[in-house]
């Protein structure tokens, strides 16, 4: 099977990058050929080697309509449409592509709507949440080009049942052509390395973008209630975003400057070390398509406190492998944090159960197998029959 993965960015790190990179690795391990396509500035196909070590291409995929430049975008799309379509056509034919899998679908993917009428490939769209649900709920209106792309898909994949249900309210025609495939984590990446990494620090950790739907303001207010009875504790915040200044100001107003640390963006090594040494992990989101940071905490054998929104309850079973709280409720969050901090036996039990959950349900081998099965079903083949026919 030959697969083309289309994704807006060529990145080594990040939620979407992690998903596409690991899925590509799993498909390759199963004997399939994978190429990548990233939007770029080149008017003609530009061959490249991607950051995930796969062959790929860059091409300027112009959007049909950009509100900020209505005339310019329409004229540019029209002027280059045939040329761009031909570039994509030759690539698909050259590699005999069976599946085009577009991750984080945007309007510029409309070219593949036209191409699937000319070629035999199947079109699979993988939504990630922020693409179609930027505020955690469906938009009132989507660009026409994106609507056309979505409605032309042979299959739709979402990272959680919650996200899938939300998307299907706007695209009901995909009800019978859709499935949820949970994201995953590489457990080996989070295994403790040096002995000092096993030490438990006196801090609570949150790794999240500083944006409204992550509700870090609620966490800070909860920590304000938690701190007087736990003066030894710190709250460490990894990430950055448009609300960082406001959040820093809130910390100052609440007199928490000594206890709340803004660490900014860190590399994978830095995040892993913090996860291994924190007391527990908190994700207080107002909306969450899935919650891959939760998996990373569980894989680090840490207890998790999170809000019961979006895809999070598909990972965490309250009281069994983590603690779920009502979103926007600082007191409930404080109570849960207090319970996990004070009850070491409970914290250990939650951590062990959480690690077992990840090991059993959320490894990339499982996600890769589900993607492969979806692709094979669309092609009308089983893995065994496909390999036999190509051996």
TORKOL-4160 file (C-alpha; in steps of 0.2 Angstrom, whole numbers, padded with zeros to 4 digits, m for minus):
391
<pt num="1" X="0000" Y="0000" Z="0000"/>
<pt num="2" X="0007" Y="0017" Z="m0005"/>
<pt num="3" X="0001" Y="0032" Z="0007"/>
<pt num="4" X="0003" Y="0050" Z="0005"/>
<pt num="5" X="0002" Y="0060" Z="0021"/>
<pt num="6" X="m0003" Y="0078" Z="0019"/>
<pt num="7" X="0000" Y="0089" Z="0034"/>
<pt num="8" X="0002" Y="0108" Z="0035"/>
<pt num="9" X="0019" Y="0108" Z="0044"/>
<pt num="10" X="0035" Y="0098" Z="0043"/>
<pt num="11" X="0039" Y="0098" Z="0062"/>
<pt num="12" X="0048" Y="0086" Z="0073"/>
<pt num="13" X="0038" Y="0091" Z="0089"/>
<pt num="14" X="0020" Y="0095" Z="0093"/>
<pt num="15" X="0004" Y="0086" Z="0094"/>
<pt num="16" X="0000" Y="0084" Z="0076"/>
<pt num="17" X="0018" Y="0081" Z="0071"/>
<pt num="18" X="0019" Y="0067" Z="0084"/>
<pt num="19" X="0003" Y="0059" Z="0077"/>
<pt num="20" X="0008" Y="0059" Z="0059"/>
<pt num="21" X="0026" Y="0054" Z="0062"/>
<pt num="22" X="0022" Y="0039" Z="0073"/>
<pt num="23" X="0008" Y="0033" Z="0062"/>
<pt num="24" X="0020" Y="0034" Z="0047"/>
<pt num="25" X="0033" Y="0024" Z="0056"/>
<pt num="26" X="0020" Y="0011" Z="0061"/>
<pt num="27" X="0014" Y="0010" Z="0043"/>
<pt num="28" X="0032" Y="0008" Z="0037"/>
<pt num="29" X="0035" Y="m0006" Z="0049"/>
<pt num="30" X="0020" Y="m0015" Z="0042"/>
<pt num="31" X="0028" Y="m0015" Z="0025"/>
<pt num="32" X="0019" Y="0000" Z="0017"/>
<pt num="33" X="0027" Y="0015" Z="0008"/>
<pt num="34" X="0024" Y="0032" Z="0015"/>
<pt num="35" X="0027" Y="0050" Z="0007"/>
<pt num="36" X="0024" Y="0067" Z="0015"/>
<pt num="37" X="0017" Y="0083" Z="0007"/>
<pt num="38" X="0019" Y="0099" Z="0015"/>
<pt num="39" X="0012" Y="0116" Z="0009"/>
<pt num="40" X="0027" Y="0128" Z="0005"/>
<pt num="41" X="0032" Y="0142" Z="m0006"/>
<pt num="42" X="0037" Y="0132" Z="m0022"/>
<pt num="43" X="0026" Y="0133" Z="m0037"/>
<pt num="44" X="0032" Y="0116" Z="m0043"/>
<pt num="45" X="0035" Y="0100" Z="m0033"/>
<pt num="46" X="0051" Y="0102" Z="m0023"/>
<pt num="47" X="0057" Y="0085" Z="m0017"/>
<pt num="48" X="0064" Y="0085" Z="0001"/>
<pt num="49" X="0068" Y="0074" Z="0016"/>
<pt num="50" X="0056" Y="0077" Z="0031"/>
<pt num="51" X="0061" Y="0079" Z="0049"/>
<pt num="52" X="0053" Y="0062" Z="0053"/>
<pt num="53" X="0065" Y="0055" Z="0040"/>
<pt num="54" X="0053" Y="0051" Z="0026"/>
<pt num="55" X="0053" Y="0056" Z="0008"/>
<pt num="56" X="0042" Y="0071" Z="0004"/>
<pt num="57" X="0038" Y="0086" Z="m0006"/>
<pt num="58" X="0034" Y="0104" Z="m0004"/>
<pt num="59" X="0021" Y="0113" Z="m0015"/>
<pt num="60" X="0012" Y="0130" Z="m0014"/>
<pt num="61" X="m0006" Y="0124" Z="m0011"/>
<pt num="62" X="m0016" Y="0140" Z="m0013"/>
<pt num="63" X="m0032" Y="0142" Z="m0004"/>
<pt num="64" X="m0048" Y="0146" Z="m0014"/>
<pt num="65" X="m0053" Y="0161" Z="m0003"/>
<pt num="66" X="m0044" Y="0170" Z="0011"/>
<pt num="67" X="m0055" Y="0184" Z="0019"/>
<pt num="68" X="m0041" Y="0195" Z="0022"/>
<pt num="69" X="m0036" Y="0195" Z="0003"/>
<pt num="70" X="m0052" Y="0191" Z="m0006"/>
<pt num="71" X="m0048" Y="0196" Z="m0023"/>
<pt num="72" X="m0029" Y="0192" Z="m0022"/>
<pt num="73" X="m0033" Y="0174" Z="m0016"/>
<pt num="74" X="m0046" Y="0170" Z="m0029"/>
<pt num="75" X="m0035" Y="0177" Z="m0043"/>
<pt num="76" X="m0020" Y="0167" Z="m0037"/>
<pt num="77" X="m0029" Y="0151" Z="m0035"/>
<pt num="78" X="m0037" Y="0153" Z="m0052"/>
<pt num="79" X="m0020" Y="0157" Z="m0060"/>
<pt num="80" X="m0011" Y="0142" Z="m0053"/>
<pt num="81" X="m0025" Y="0130" Z="m0052"/>
<pt num="82" X="m0021" Y="0119" Z="m0067"/>
<pt num="83" X="m0003" Y="0120" Z="m0064"/>
<pt num="84" X="m0004" Y="0114" Z="m0046"/>
<pt num="85" X="m0017" Y="0101" Z="m0050"/>
<pt num="86" X="m0005" Y="0094" Z="m0063"/>
<pt num="87" X="0010" Y="0094" Z="m0051"/>
<pt num="88" X="m0001" Y="0084" Z="m0038"/>
<pt num="89" X="m0007" Y="0072" Z="m0052"/>
<pt num="90" X="0010" Y="0068" Z="m0058"/>
<pt num="91" X="0016" Y="0064" Z="m0040"/>
<pt num="92" X="0001" Y="0053" Z="m0036"/>
<pt num="93" X="0004" Y="0043" Z="m0052"/>
<pt num="94" X="0023" Y="0042" Z="m0050"/>
<pt num="95" X="0021" Y="0034" Z="m0033"/>
<pt num="96" X="0005" Y="0024" Z="m0037"/>
<pt num="97" X="m0003" Y="0032" Z="m0022"/>
<pt num="98" X="m0018" Y="0021" Z="m0014"/>
<pt num="99" X="m0022" Y="0032" Z="0001"/>
<pt num="100" X="m0021" Y="0051" Z="0003"/>
<pt num="101" X="m0022" Y="0055" Z="0022"/>
<pt num="102" X="m0024" Y="0073" Z="0025"/>
<pt num="103" X="m0021" Y="0078" Z="0043"/>
<pt num="104" X="m0027" Y="0095" Z="0050"/>
<pt num="105" X="m0038" Y="0098" Z="0035"/>
<pt num="106" X="m0040" Y="0116" Z="0029"/>
<pt num="107" X="m0047" Y="0123" Z="0013"/>
<pt num="108" X="m0031" Y="0121" Z="0002"/>
<pt num="109" X="m0034" Y="0102" Z="0002"/>
<pt num="110" X="m0048" Y="0105" Z="m0010"/>
<pt num="111" X="m0036" Y="0100" Z="m0024"/>
<pt num="112" X="m0038" Y="0082" Z="m0019"/>
<pt num="113" X="m0057" Y="0083" Z="m0021"/>
<pt num="114" X="m0054" Y="0086" Z="m0039"/>
<pt num="115" X="m0040" Y="0073" Z="m0041"/>
<pt num="116" X="m0050" Y="0059" Z="m0033"/>
<pt num="117" X="m0062" Y="0060" Z="m0048"/>
<pt num="118" X="m0047" Y="0057" Z="m0060"/>
<pt num="119" X="m0037" Y="0044" Z="m0050"/>
<pt num="120" X="m0041" Y="0028" Z="m0039"/>
<pt num="121" X="m0035" Y="0034" Z="m0022"/>
<pt num="122" X="m0045" Y="0035" Z="m0007"/>
<pt num="123" X="m0046" Y="0051" Z="0003"/>
<pt num="124" X="m0045" Y="0050" Z="0022"/>
<pt num="125" X="m0046" Y="0066" Z="0033"/>
<pt num="126" X="m0039" Y="0066" Z="0050"/>
<pt num="127" X="m0046" Y="0080" Z="0061"/>
<pt num="128" X="m0036" Y="0085" Z="0077"/>
<pt num="129" X="m0048" Y="0097" Z="0086"/>
<pt num="130" X="m0040" Y="0114" Z="0084"/>
<pt num="131" X="m0043" Y="0113" Z="0065"/>
<pt num="132" X="m0062" Y="0111" Z="0065"/>
<pt num="133" X="m0066" Y="0115" Z="0084"/>
<pt num="134" X="m0054" Y="0129" Z="0088"/>
<pt num="135" X="m0064" Y="0135" Z="0103"/>
<pt num="136" X="m0069" Y="0117" Z="0108"/>
<pt num="137" X="m0086" Y="0117" Z="0099"/>
<pt num="138" X="m0090" Y="0117" Z="0080"/>
<pt num="139" X="m0089" Y="0134" Z="0071"/>
<pt num="140" X="m0105" Y="0142" Z="0065"/>
<pt num="141" X="m0099" Y="0142" Z="0047"/>
<pt num="142" X="m0084" Y="0134" Z="0038"/>
<pt num="143" X="m0076" Y="0140" Z="0022"/>
<pt num="144" X="m0084" Y="0133" Z="0006"/>
<pt num="145" X="m0068" Y="0125" Z="0001"/>
<pt num="146" X="m0066" Y="0116" Z="0017"/>
<pt num="147" X="m0085" Y="0110" Z="0016"/>
<pt num="148" X="m0081" Y="0103" Z="m0001"/>
<pt num="149" X="m0066" Y="0094" Z="0005"/>
<pt num="150" X="m0074" Y="0087" Z="0020"/>
<pt num="151" X="m0090" Y="0081" Z="0010"/>
<pt num="152" X="m0079" Y="0072" Z="m0003"/>
<pt num="153" X="m0069" Y="0061" Z="0010"/>
<pt num="154" X="m0070" Y="0043" Z="0009"/>
<pt num="155" X="m0067" Y="0042" Z="0028"/>
<pt num="156" X="m0065" Y="0053" Z="0043"/>
<pt num="157" X="m0054" Y="0050" Z="0058"/>
<pt num="158" X="m0055" Y="0059" Z="0074"/>
<pt num="159" X="m0044" Y="0057" Z="0090"/>
<pt num="160" X="m0058" Y="0054" Z="0101"/>
<pt num="161" X="m0077" Y="0049" Z="0101"/>
<pt num="162" X="m0081" Y="0066" Z="0108"/>
<pt num="163" X="m0072" Y="0076" Z="0094"/>
<pt num="164" X="m0079" Y="0064" Z="0081"/>
<pt num="165" X="m0097" Y="0067" Z="0087"/>
<pt num="166" X="m0095" Y="0086" Z="0087"/>
<pt num="167" X="m0088" Y="0086" Z="0069"/>
<pt num="168" X="m0102" Y="0075" Z="0063"/>
<pt num="169" X="m0115" Y="0088" Z="0069"/>
<pt num="170" X="m0109" Y="0099" Z="0055"/>
<pt num="171" X="m0105" Y="0085" Z="0042"/>
<pt num="172" X="m0119" Y="0072" Z="0045"/>
<pt num="173" X="m0115" Y="0065" Z="0028"/>
<pt num="174" X="m0100" Y="0057" Z="0035"/>
<pt num="175" X="m0109" Y="0047" Z="0049"/>
<pt num="176" X="m0107" Y="0030" Z="0041"/>
<pt num="177" X="m0089" Y="0034" Z="0035"/>
<pt num="178" X="m0080" Y="0039" Z="0051"/>
<pt num="179" X="m0071" Y="0032" Z="0066"/>
<pt num="180" X="m0062" Y="0038" Z="0082"/>
<pt num="181" X="m0044" Y="0032" Z="0083"/>
<pt num="182" X="m0036" Y="0037" Z="0099"/>
<pt num="183" X="m0019" Y="0046" Z="0099"/>
<pt num="184" X="m0005" Y="0037" Z="0108"/>
<pt num="185" X="0012" Y="0038" Z="0116"/>
<pt num="186" X="0029" Y="0029" Z="0116"/>
<pt num="187" X="0030" Y="0022" Z="0133"/>
<pt num="188" X="0049" Y="0019" Z="0131"/>
<pt num="189" X="0052" Y="0038" Z="0129"/>
<pt num="190" X="0046" Y="0041" Z="0147"/>
<pt num="191" X="0055" Y="0027" Z="0156"/>
<pt num="192" X="0066" Y="0035" Z="0170"/>
<pt num="193" X="0084" Y="0036" Z="0164"/>
<pt num="194" X="0096" Y="0042" Z="0178"/>
<pt num="195" X="0093" Y="0037" Z="0196"/>
<pt num="196" X="0090" Y="0056" Z="0201"/>
<pt num="197" X="0075" Y="0056" Z="0189"/>
<pt num="198" X="0066" Y="0044" Z="0200"/>
<pt num="199" X="0066" Y="0057" Z="0214"/>
<pt num="200" X="0049" Y="0065" Z="0218"/>
<pt num="201" X="0049" Y="0084" Z="0217"/>
<pt num="202" X="0038" Y="0096" Z="0228"/>
<pt num="203" X="0029" Y="0103" Z="0213"/>
<pt num="204" X="0013" Y="0101" Z="0203"/>
<pt num="205" X="0015" Y="0101" Z="0184"/>
<pt num="206" X="0005" Y="0107" Z="0169"/>
<pt num="207" X="0010" Y="0106" Z="0151"/>
<pt num="208" X="m0001" Y="0116" Z="0140"/>
<pt num="209" X="m0002" Y="0131" Z="0128"/>
<pt num="210" X="m0007" Y="0147" Z="0137"/>
<pt num="211" X="m0024" Y="0149" Z="0128"/>
<pt num="212" X="m0042" Y="0151" Z="0134"/>
<pt num="213" X="m0047" Y="0133" Z="0131"/>
<pt num="214" X="m0033" Y="0126" Z="0142"/>
<pt num="215" X="m0040" Y="0136" Z="0158"/>
<pt num="216" X="m0024" Y="0139" Z="0166"/>
<pt num="217" X="m0032" Y="0153" Z="0175"/>
<pt num="218" X="m0043" Y="0141" Z="0184"/>
<pt num="219" X="m0028" Y="0131" Z="0189"/>
<pt num="220" X="m0020" Y="0146" Z="0196"/>
<pt num="221" X="m0035" Y="0151" Z="0206"/>
<pt num="222" X="m0036" Y="0133" Z="0212"/>
<pt num="223" X="m0018" Y="0133" Z="0217"/>
<pt num="224" X="m0022" Y="0150" Z="0227"/>
<pt num="225" X="m0034" Y="0139" Z="0238"/>
<pt num="226" X="m0022" Y="0125" Z="0239"/>
<pt num="227" X="m0006" Y="0134" Z="0243"/>
<pt num="228" X="m0010" Y="0140" Z="0261"/>
<pt num="229" X="m0011" Y="0122" Z="0268"/>
<pt num="230" X="0003" Y="0116" Z="0257"/>
<pt num="231" X="0017" Y="0130" Z="0258"/>
<pt num="232" X="0030" Y="0118" Z="0252"/>
<pt num="233" X="0022" Y="0115" Z="0235"/>
<pt num="234" X="0025" Y="0124" Z="0218"/>
<pt num="235" X="0015" Y="0125" Z="0203"/>
<pt num="236" X="0026" Y="0123" Z="0187"/>
<pt num="237" X="0019" Y="0129" Z="0170"/>
<pt num="238" X="0027" Y="0123" Z="0154"/>
<pt num="239" X="0021" Y="0131" Z="0138"/>
<pt num="240" X="0018" Y="0148" Z="0130"/>
<pt num="241" X="0004" Y="0157" Z="0121"/>
<pt num="242" X="m0007" Y="0173" Z="0119"/>
<pt num="243" X="m0012" Y="0173" Z="0138"/>
<pt num="244" X="0004" Y="0171" Z="0146"/>
<pt num="245" X="0005" Y="0190" Z="0150"/>
<pt num="246" X="m0012" Y="0189" Z="0158"/>
<pt num="247" X="m0008" Y="0174" Z="0168"/>
<pt num="248" X="0008" Y="0181" Z="0175"/>
<pt num="249" X="m0002" Y="0196" Z="0180"/>
<pt num="250" X="m0015" Y="0185" Z="0189"/>
<pt num="251" X="m0001" Y="0176" Z="0198"/>
<pt num="252" X="0006" Y="0193" Z="0204"/>
<pt num="253" X="m0012" Y="0199" Z="0209"/>
<pt num="254" X="m0015" Y="0183" Z="0219"/>
<pt num="255" X="0002" Y="0185" Z="0228"/>
<pt num="256" X="0009" Y="0168" Z="0221"/>
<pt num="257" X="0024" Y="0174" Z="0212"/>
<pt num="258" X="0035" Y="0164" Z="0224"/>
<pt num="259" X="0026" Y="0148" Z="0221"/>
<pt num="260" X="0020" Y="0148" Z="0202"/>
<pt num="261" X="0034" Y="0146" Z="0189"/>
<pt num="262" X="0032" Y="0150" Z="0171"/>
<pt num="263" X="0045" Y="0139" Z="0162"/>
<pt num="264" X="0040" Y="0143" Z="0144"/>
<pt num="265" X="0042" Y="0131" Z="0130"/>
<pt num="266" X="0054" Y="0116" Z="0133"/>
<pt num="267" X="0061" Y="0103" Z="0122"/>
<pt num="268" X="0056" Y="0085" Z="0124"/>
<pt num="269" X="0071" Y="0081" Z="0136"/>
<pt num="270" X="0066" Y="0095" Z="0148"/>
<pt num="271" X="0047" Y="0090" Z="0148"/>
<pt num="272" X="0052" Y="0072" Z="0151"/>
<pt num="273" X="0063" Y="0076" Z="0166"/>
<pt num="274" X="0049" Y="0087" Z="0174"/>
<pt num="275" X="0036" Y="0073" Z="0171"/>
<pt num="276" X="0047" Y="0061" Z="0180"/>
<pt num="277" X="0050" Y="0071" Z="0195"/>
<pt num="278" X="0033" Y="0080" Z="0198"/>
<pt num="279" X="0021" Y="0075" Z="0212"/>
<pt num="280" X="0007" Y="0074" Z="0199"/>
<pt num="281" X="0000" Y="0082" Z="0183"/>
<pt num="282" X="m0015" Y="0093" Z="0180"/>
<pt num="283" X="m0024" Y="0097" Z="0164"/>
<pt num="284" X="m0039" Y="0109" Z="0169"/>
<pt num="285" X="m0045" Y="0112" Z="0151"/>
<pt num="286" X="m0062" Y="0120" Z="0146"/>
<pt num="287" X="m0061" Y="0109" Z="0130"/>
<pt num="288" X="m0049" Y="0096" Z="0125"/>
<pt num="289" X="m0050" Y="0085" Z="0109"/>
<pt num="290" X="m0040" Y="0071" Z="0116"/>
<pt num="291" X="m0026" Y="0075" Z="0129"/>
<pt num="292" X="m0010" Y="0068" Z="0123"/>
<pt num="293" X="m0001" Y="0077" Z="0138"/>
<pt num="294" X="m0011" Y="0066" Z="0149"/>
<pt num="295" X="m0004" Y="0050" Z="0141"/>
<pt num="296" X="0013" Y="0057" Z="0143"/>
<pt num="297" X="0010" Y="0059" Z="0162"/>
<pt num="298" X="0003" Y="0042" Z="0164"/>
<pt num="299" X="0017" Y="0034" Z="0154"/>
<pt num="300" X="0029" Y="0043" Z="0167"/>
<pt num="301" X="0019" Y="0034" Z="0181"/>
<pt num="302" X="0012" Y="0050" Z="0188"/>
<pt num="303" X="m0006" Y="0053" Z="0195"/>
<pt num="304" X="m0017" Y="0064" Z="0184"/>
<pt num="305" X="m0030" Y="0077" Z="0189"/>
<pt num="306" X="m0040" Y="0083" Z="0174"/>
<pt num="307" X="m0057" Y="0091" Z="0169"/>
<pt num="308" X="m0070" Y="0080" Z="0163"/>
<pt num="309" X="m0072" Y="0087" Z="0145"/>
<pt num="310" X="m0069" Y="0082" Z="0127"/>
<pt num="311" X="m0059" Y="0066" Z="0125"/>
<pt num="312" X="m0052" Y="0066" Z="0142"/>
<pt num="313" X="m0065" Y="0054" Z="0150"/>
<pt num="314" X="m0060" Y="0042" Z="0136"/>
<pt num="315" X="m0043" Y="0041" Z="0144"/>
<pt num="316" X="m0047" Y="0044" Z="0163"/>
<pt num="317" X="m0059" Y="0034" Z="0173"/>
<pt num="318" X="m0063" Y="0044" Z="0188"/>
<pt num="319" X="m0055" Y="0037" Z="0204"/>
<pt num="320" X="m0048" Y="0022" Z="0195"/>
<pt num="321" X="m0033" Y="0029" Z="0185"/>
<pt num="322" X="m0035" Y="0047" Z="0188"/>
<pt num="323" X="m0046" Y="0061" Z="0195"/>
<pt num="324" X="m0059" Y="0070" Z="0185"/>
<pt num="325" X="m0066" Y="0086" Z="0190"/>
<pt num="326" X="m0080" Y="0098" Z="0184"/>
<pt num="327" X="m0072" Y="0111" Z="0172"/>
<pt num="328" X="m0072" Y="0129" Z="0177"/>
<pt num="329" X="m0073" Y="0124" Z="0195"/>
<pt num="330" X="m0058" Y="0130" Z="0205"/>
<pt num="331" X="m0064" Y="0123" Z="0222"/>
<pt num="332" X="m0067" Y="0106" Z="0215"/>
<pt num="333" X="m0049" Y="0106" Z="0206"/>
<pt num="334" X="m0042" Y="0112" Z="0223"/>
<pt num="335" X="m0050" Y="0098" Z="0232"/>
<pt num="336" X="m0044" Y="0085" Z="0220"/>
<pt num="337" X="m0026" Y="0092" Z="0220"/>
<pt num="338" X="m0027" Y="0091" Z="0239"/>
<pt num="339" X="m0032" Y="0073" Z="0239"/>
<pt num="340" X="m0019" Y="0067" Z="0228"/>
<pt num="341" X="m0005" Y="0077" Z="0236"/>
<pt num="342" X="m0010" Y="0071" Z="0254"/>
<pt num="343" X="m0014" Y="0053" Z="0251"/>
<pt num="344" X="0002" Y="0045" Z="0245"/>
<pt num="345" X="m0006" Y="0028" Z="0244"/>
<pt num="346" X="m0020" Y="0034" Z="0233"/>
<pt num="347" X="m0007" Y="0043" Z="0222"/>
<pt num="348" X="0003" Y="0028" Z="0219"/>
<pt num="349" X="m0013" Y="0017" Z="0215"/>
<pt num="350" X="m0018" Y="0030" Z="0202"/>
<pt num="351" X="m0001" Y="0031" Z="0195"/>
<pt num="352" X="0000" Y="0012" Z="0193"/>
<pt num="353" X="m0017" Y="0010" Z="0185"/>
<pt num="354" X="m0014" Y="0025" Z="0174"/>
<pt num="355" X="0002" Y="0017" Z="0167"/>
<pt num="356" X="m0007" Y="0001" Z="0164"/>
<pt num="357" X="m0020" Y="0010" Z="0154"/>
<pt num="358" X="m0007" Y="0017" Z="0143"/>
<pt num="359" X="0002" Y="0001" Z="0141"/>
<pt num="360" X="m0014" Y="m0008" Z="0136"/>
<pt num="361" X="m0024" Y="0004" Z="0126"/>
<pt num="362" X="m0013" Y="0019" Z="0120"/>
<pt num="363" X="0003" Y="0013" Z="0112"/>
<pt num="364" X="0007" Y="0018" Z="0094"/>
<pt num="365" X="0007" Y="0000" Z="0088"/>
<pt num="366" X="m0012" Y="0000" Z="0092"/>
<pt num="367" X="m0016" Y="0017" Z="0083"/>
<pt num="368" X="m0005" Y="0012" Z="0068"/>
<pt num="369" X="m0014" Y="m0005" Z="0067"/>
<pt num="370" X="m0031" Y="0004" Z="0067"/>
<pt num="371" X="m0025" Y="0016" Z="0053"/>
<pt num="372" X="m0019" Y="0002" Z="0043"/>
<pt num="373" X="m0035" Y="m0008" Z="0045"/>
<pt num="374" X="m0045" Y="0008" Z="0040"/>
<pt num="375" X="m0035" Y="0010" Z="0024"/>
<pt num="376" X="m0036" Y="m0008" Z="0020"/>
<pt num="377" X="m0055" Y="m0008" Z="0022"/>
<pt num="378" X="m0057" Y="0006" Z="0010"/>
<pt num="379" X="m0046" Y="m0003" Z="m0003"/>
<pt num="380" X="m0056" Y="m0019" Z="m0001"/>
<pt num="381" X="m0041" Y="m0028" Z="0005"/>
<pt num="382" X="m0034" Y="m0037" Z="0021"/>
<pt num="383" X="m0016" Y="m0035" Z="0026"/>
<pt num="384" X="m0012" Y="m0053" Z="0022"/>
<pt num="385" X="m0020" Y="m0053" Z="0004"/>
<pt num="386" X="m0012" Y="m0036" Z="0000"/>
<pt num="387" X="0006" Y="m0042" Z="0005"/>
<pt num="388" X="0003" Y="m0059" Z="m0005"/>
<pt num="389" X="m0002" Y="m0050" Z="m0020"/>
<pt num="390" X="0013" Y="m0039" Z="m0020"/>
<pt num="391" X="0026" Y="m0052" Z="m0015"/>
